[in-house]
Amino acid sequence: MRIALLAPPGVQSLDIVGPAEVFWEAARRLGDPNAYTVQVIAGSADPVRGTGGLRFVADRHIFDPDEPIDTLLVGGDPSFAIVDPAMVQWLRRRAATVRRLGSVCTGVFLLAAAGLLEGKRVTTHWECATRLRNEFPNLDIDSDQIFIRDGNLCTTAGVTAGMDLALALVEEDYGRDLALIVARYMVMFLKRPGGQSQFSAHLAAQMSGKSRIQQVQQYILDNLATQLSVDNLAQQSGMSIRNFTRVFRQDMNMTPTEFVDAARLDAARLLLEDSAKSLQQIAIRCGFGNADGMRRAFVRNLGIAPGEYRLRFRSAWAGTSHAPRTIRPPAGHRTRASSP
């Protein structure tokens, strides 16, 4: 399969390098270098200057004769101050010829400029979502997602989300076993499902700017199974209940109770995806009390019961009909090392 990565001037380097590494590693693990052929395509024959001081010498440019493309992913420029009209025209023409089309991070701006997103549900980096809404008010934008698949169109959140998408495409093409091997080797989660937020309570805790609030958040994450009333948390902070609640909301844009609920849901979702623990065990460990309480919280916040969530998100593409191929280690690669 030929994977084309379109690199506009000023491209976020990881938008190109991240997916390319995932596809390359998948082909290596299959022992078939032709399983994926990755090409970087630029707007001209000149090297593309990316972020981080990197430069890309493209394999092809948009004025070369067309070659078949299976999957076309568009990298993003963090500023996108200038959109190349020639690149937009090329995208309009080539989009109709590919099996899958997608963007990484702000690459969605190029797809939108080419008129390829009408009637589609899309996402982008959370920091750029407002700008995307203002410039393209007719789009259905969900900035809370890691990646979104709408038909043959895939759009992703921030730069590392391009690797999540690439891994999901590998799973779609060659099966879960290969995707899991690649994820382990690259020290990634098999997936951060598109149904999950770009932010979690754990990430929010890391971003907190006030040390006492941050300490309380860490206390919450470390003690999910205990009683986490606002009174208890205020005592942990050394503040009055009223002052603690005010400062917490000001700092985090949510109440302490909402943060506790989000932290418990985060922890339960991870255990449902990545462990064989029973629903009752997970409910107790995450502070829901029992499986019934956890079920109510899931339905209320996610619109899905825990058991159904586990079935749906045990694979990045639920219900895929693609059967895994037999995976062989690449030549000269020891079997033991193939499952880091």
N, C-alpha and C positions, 0 to 999 in steps of 0.2 A: 504494500500500500504506500503510495506516495503522500507524505505529509508536507504541505507547503506552509511555511511560517512567514507571513508578510511583515516586514520590518520597516515601518515609516521612519523618517528622520527623527532622531532623538528618542528612539524606542527604549522603553524600560528593558534593560538587558535580560533580566530574569524572565520576562515574557517570552523570550526566544529560547534562552538556554534551558530553562526549567522543563518545558514540555519536550524539547529535543532530547534531553537526557533520559526522560522517562521512556520515550519511544525507542531510543537507542538501546537502553538496558533491556527492554522487553525483547527486542530482536536478538540481543546477545544471549539472553536466557533461553530463547527458543533454539539457539544454534543456527539461526537462519538470518543472515544480514539483510536479506531482501524482504523479511517480514514487514519492516517499515523502512522506507527510504525518506529521510528528512532533508528538505531543501529550504534554504532561506532565500526569500525573494524580496528585492528592493525596488525603489523607484527609479534607479539608474544604475549604471555600471560602477559608480563611485562607492567606496566603502561607506557603510552606515555608522554614524557615531551614535553609540548607545549610552545609557547612564553608566555611572561608575568608571568612566574613562575608557570603556571598551569600544572596539570597532569591529564591525562585521563585514567580511568580504562575502557578498551574496553569491549563491550558486547561479541565480538567474535574476533578471530584472523584468519589469512589466512590459517592456517593449520587445522582448524576445518572442519567438514563435511559441504559441501555446503548446503545452504538453498536458497529458491527462493528470488530474489531481483528484485524489480520493478525499482527503480532509484538508480544508483550508482554515487556518487559524490566524487571526490578525492581532499583532502585538499593539501595545498602546504607548503613546508618548505622554508622560506625566502632565505636560502643559497643553498639548494639542492646540497651540496658538494658530498654526497654519495647517490646513488640510489640503493636500496635493490633489487638484482636480483630476490629473491623469490617473492617480491611484484610485480615486473614486470611480472613474469610468471603467478601469480594469476590473475592479471589484464587481460592479454591476454586471459586467459581461461574464466573468468567471463563476459568479455565485450560482448561476443556473446550470453549470456543468459539473459541480462537485457533489459527492454523496453527503458530506457533512461540512457545515460552515460554522465558524465560531470566532469569538473574540476573547482576548485575555485582558482583564482590567479595563483600561480606557480605550482599548481597541474597538469597543462598542461605539465610540464616537464616529469612527470611520464607517462602520456598517450603517449607522444611522444616517450619516451624510450621503451614503449611496442609496438610501431609501429601501434598505433590505430588512427593516425591522417593523414595518407597518403590521399591526395586528398581532405582534409577537410579545410574549412576556419575557423581559430581560432583566439582567442585573449588571452591576458594575462596582467598582471600589466605593465603599461607603462615603469617602470624602468627596467623590465626584458626582454623587447621585443627584444633588440639588442642581448642579450645573446641567446635567443631562436632561433633567425635567424641564428646566427653563429653556434650553435650546431646542428640545424636541418634545413639546408638551403632549403630543398624541401617543407617546409610547407608554406601555404598561410596565413600569419600573418597580421592581421589588429589591430594594437595596439591602435587605436582611439575609440574602442568600449567598452561599459559597459559589454555587454555579446552578444554572437553570438550563434545562433542555426543553425546547419547544419545537416539536417536529425535528427537522434536521439541523436546527439552529441551536448552538450552545453559547452561552455568555457566562463570564465568570466575574468574581469579585476581585480583590487585590492580587498582586503579582504571584504569590505562591499558590493561589487558587488555580492558576493555569496548570500546575503540576497535578492538583487534585483532579481536574478535568481530564488531563492526559491519561492518568491512571484509570479513570472510569472508562475512557475509550478503549484502553488496552483490555480491560475486563470485558467490555462489550464484544471486542473482536476475537479474543483468545481465551476468555474465561477467567473465573475468580482465582484459580490456582496460580496462574502466571502473575496476575495483578498483585496477589499477596506476596509472592516471592520478590517482585520488584519493589513493593512498598517496604518490605523488611530490609532489603539491601540499601535502599535510599533513606532509611530511618524515617519513614512517613507512616501516618495512619493509612489503612487501606482506603478509607474515605472519610471526608468530613461531609456528610450528605448534604445535598442541595436543600433538604428540608430543615437544616439547622442554621442558626444565626451566625453571621460573621463575628459577632461578639458573644462571649459566654460570661457567666458570673466570674469564672476564674480569670479571664482576661480583664474584665472590669476591675477586679481587685488589684491586678498588677498596674493598672493605669491610674489608680487613685492618687490624688496629689496630697492628701492630708494624712499625716502619719498615724494619728489615732484612729481615724476611720479605716485606714488600710489594715491596721492591726486587728480591728474588729472583723473586717472581712476575712482575713486569714483565719481568725478564730472560728468563724462560721464554717469555712471550708474544711477545717480540721475536726469539727464537732457536729456534723450534720445529724447524727443520730440522737443528739441531746436536745433538751428544751431550749429553744432559741427565741424566747420572747423579747420584745423590745425592752422591757425592764432589765432582763438579764444582759442584753447587749449594751445598754446604756451603762450598766455597772462595769462592764469590761472596758468601756471607753473612758471611764472616770468623769462622765458628764451627767447632767440631769437628763431625764427622759425627753423633755421638751427640746433642750438644746441639742442633744444627740440626734433626735429625729430631724430637726431643722438642718443641721450641718450635713448629715448623711444625704438628705434629699438634694441639698444645694450642690454637694460634691458629685453625686452619682446620678442625679436626675431620676431617682427612684426611691421608694421608702425602704427602710430596713427589712420589713416583712416581704416586700417584693423581691429584694435581693436574696433572702433566705429561700423563697420559693424557687427562684431561678437557679440557685446553686444546687438545690435538691434535684430539680429536673435535669440539670446538666449531668450530675453524678449518676442518676438513674439511667439516663440515655446511654452513657458510655458503658455501663455494666450490661445493659440489655443488648448492645451491639457486640461487645467483645468478651462476654463471659457466659458461662452456662448456669449461673446461679438462678435459683427459682425466683418467681415474682415476689414471694413472701420474704425471702432473704434480702433481695434488693430493696424492698420497701422498708424493712427494718434498718438496714445499713444506711439508707439515705434519709431517714428521719420521717417517713410517712406514717409510721406506726404499724400499718398492715397493708396487704395488697389492695384492699378496697380503697383505702385512703390514697394510695398511689394512683389507682385507676381514675379516681375522681379528679385528681390534679392533672393527669395527662389529658383526659377528655376536656377539662376546662381550659387548659392552656394550649394544647396541641391539636385538639379535635380528634384524637386517636387513642385507643386503649393501649396499655403497655405491651400486651401480647402481640397485638397487630403491629405495633411499632417495631418490635423485635423482628418479626417476619419481613416487614417492608424494608428495613434498613440494614439487614445483614449483608446486603449487596448494594453497591452504588447505583446499579440500574436494576430496580426491582422488576421481576417478571421477564427478564431477558431470555430469549430463546436460543442464544448463542451457546453452544456446548463447548466446554474447554477442550483445547487440543492437548495432545500428549506433550509434556514439557521436557525437553532434554537440555542438560547443561551444555554450554558452549565447549568447543574443542579445547582440551587442555585445562578445563576448569574442574576442580575437584568437587565431587558430589557434596561433601560435608560443607563446603563453603557456599553452596547454592542456596542454603537456607539460613542466613545469618540470624 
